[in-house]
Amino acid sequence: MNLIELSDYTVVPEGSGNGIKECNFSISRGEVCCISTDNPDDARLFLKALATLVHPLQGIYRYNNKQIDFSDKYNLLAYKKKIGYVGNDSAMVSNRTVRENLLLMRNYFEDSMSIELDENAMQLCEAFNILGRLDSRPGMLDHLELKVAITIRELTKSPDILIMEHPEELMVKGHSAFLDYIKKKFSAGLPAVFISNDRNIKENISNKKILIKNGRLSTEE
C-alpha cells in the first residue's frame, strides 16, 4: 500500500521555479527516491509539498489512503508528526534550547512538560557530537550543528518517511554515523525522498529516481 499518493497535484511556483504541475506520484515502504531537476527551486518545492508545508492549488494528497484536508491547520499537525523533514528552510524555536526543541513535539502530543530525552535521542546526540550543545539556543550553533540538531529532532519522531535536502552535508568527518544510521533505517523499510549532489548517495542509496523538468514530474526505477 502507498504511504503517500499525490493525484493531479499542482503547487504554485516559489523562487525561480516553475511550480509543480498536475503531478501524480506515490511512495511506499522500501522506496528511497532521489530527485534530479532542471530547477532546484522546483525540487525544494516538491519536498515541501510532500511534507505538507505548502498547500496545493489543486489535486489530492492521500496519506495511508486518507485524504488530507488542508483547510484545517491543526489537522496537519498529526501528519507533520509522522513526516521527517530536513530542508534549508527548517528551523528551531529561537528562544528555546536545543534540548527543549528536541522535546517540543512530544511535549505537545503527550501533554507533559516533564519529559526527558529518551535513550535513542541521547545516542544520536552523542554520535553527532552535540551533547555539549543541548542547553544552547539555536542561534549559538553554526550551520552544520544546527542541521545536525534539526535532523536528530526529525529522526527521533520515528517518522513514517524521511524527506531531506542535501544529506551529504552531514556526512563530513565526525558525522559518518549518519550514513550508517539511515542505511539501517532504509534497510528496515523507511521510505525517503531527497535532493543530493553526491553521486555516491544517488547511486548507492536510492532505488527510485524522480525527474522534475519544467515543473512536470516523472519517475523511474
N, C-alpha and C positions, 0 to 999 in steps of 0.2 A: 504494500500500500504506500502511496505517496505521502511523505510528510508534508510537503508544500506543493501546491499546484496553482499556477497563475494561468488565467484564461482571458484572452483578448485584453491584456493588461497594458494600459497606457499611462505614462508618467511624464509630466511636463519637464522640459529641459532645465538643467542647472549649469551655471558657468558657461563654457563654450560648447556644451554638448548639444546633441540632437534630441535628447529625451529618449524614452523607451516607448516604442510604438507597437501596439497590438501584439504584445508578447504572449506566447504560450510556452510555459516552462514547468517542469516538475522535477522534484528531487526526492529520493527515498534513502533509507538506511544503506550505508556502504558506498554511497556515491560521493566522490571528492572531486569537485569541479574547479577548474582554473579558467579564468576569463582572459581572452585575447580581444583587443578592441582597437579601432581606429581613433578613438577619443577617450582618454582616461576619465573625463567627467561623466561620460555615459556609464562606464564600468562602476565608478563610485556610486552613481545614482542607482544602478541596479542592486548593488549591495544594500543600500539604504532602503530600497523598496522591499527587498526580501526581509529586512529587519523591521518592517512596518514603521519606519521613521519618516516616510513620505506617503502621502495619500494618492491613490490613483485618480486620474481624470475619468477613466472608465475601466471596466473589467472586474474580474472576481479573483479574490485571494482566498484559497481554502487551506486550512491548517488541520491536518489529521481529518480531512474530509468535512470540516466545519467551516462555513463561510464566515470570514471576519467582517464585522460591522465597524467601519472606520468612523462612523458618526459618534461613537462612544469612546472617548479617550481613556476612560477608566477600564473599559473592557480590554483595551490594547495592552494594559499592564500585564495581564496574565500571559499574553503571547511574548512580550518583551522579556519576561522572566525565563521563558523556555528557549530564547534565541540568544546565543552568544555573539556579540557584535563588537569588533575592534576596528575602528576606522580612524582616519586622520582627524575627524571631527568629534571623536569620542572624548569625553571629559569626565572629571570627577568634581564633586561639590567642593568649591574652593575653601569654604570656612569649616570644613571637617578634616580630620586627619585621614591618612591613608587607611588606617585600621577601621575608622568609622565608615569610610566609603565602602570598604570591602563587606561591611555588615549591613549596609542600608537596605538592600533588598530583603534580607532575612528579617531585619527589624520590622519592615512593613508587613510582610506576609505572615510572620509568626507573632506579630503584635507584642513584641517584647524588646526592651532596651538593655536587657542584661545578658544578651547572647555574647559568647566569646568565639573567636576564630576557631574552626574545627581543625582536626589533625591534617586533613588534606590541604587546607589553605596554608597552614603553617609550613608544611613540607614544600609547597610551591614557593612560598616567600623565601625559604631557606635556599632552595635550588636556584632561585633567581637573584640571590644576594640582596634582598631588600628588607630583611628582618630589622635592620637598624634604621629603616626609614618609615616604619609603620606609624610612628607617632609624629611624623612630619606632615605638614599640609602640602597638597599637590603643587603649589607654587614654588616649593623649595626643591622639587625634584627636577632633574634635567629631562630632556625629551625621551631618552631611552628608558630611564627609570619610571617615568610616567606611563609609557606604553606598557612596560612590564606590569605595573600595578593594575592598569586597566585590563590587561589580558588575564591576570590572575582573578580579578573580580568576575570576569565573564566565564572563565573556566570553572570557578567554584560555584556557579549557579547550576552546575551539572546540566548544561544545555542539551536540547534535542539536536541542535545544529550549530556549527561554528561558522561565522561569516567574518572574514578578516581581510584587511588591506595590508599588503606587504609584510607577511610573516617573517621574511628573511631579515628584517631589521632586528629581530630578537635572536637571530642565530649567529651572534657575534661571540667572540671569546668570553667565556664566563656564562653564556646563556645557551649552550648546546643542549641543556636539559629540556628545553622547549621542543626541539625536534624529536627527541626520544618520547616525550610525553604525548605529543599529538599523533605520532605514528602508532602508539599503543591504542589511543582513542579511535583512530581511523580503522585500525585492525579489528577493533571491537564493534565497528559498525557506525560510528559517529559520522554523519554526513557533514560536508563542508563546501563552502564556496569562497574563493579567494582571488585576489589580484596579486601577481608576483612578477618581478623582473628576473628572478633567479631560475636559470634553466634546470638546475638540479631538482628544485621543488616542483616545477611544472612537469617535468618528465618522469620523476620517480615517486611523487606523492599522489598526483591527481590521476583519476581514471576516467574522467569525462571532461570534454572541452566545451566551453561556451564562447561563441564568437558574437560580438556586437559590432555591427557595421552600419553606419548611417542610422543608428537608433533601432535597427532590426536585429533580433536575437535568433541564433540558431545553435544547435548542439550536435556534438559527435562523440562517439565512444573512443 
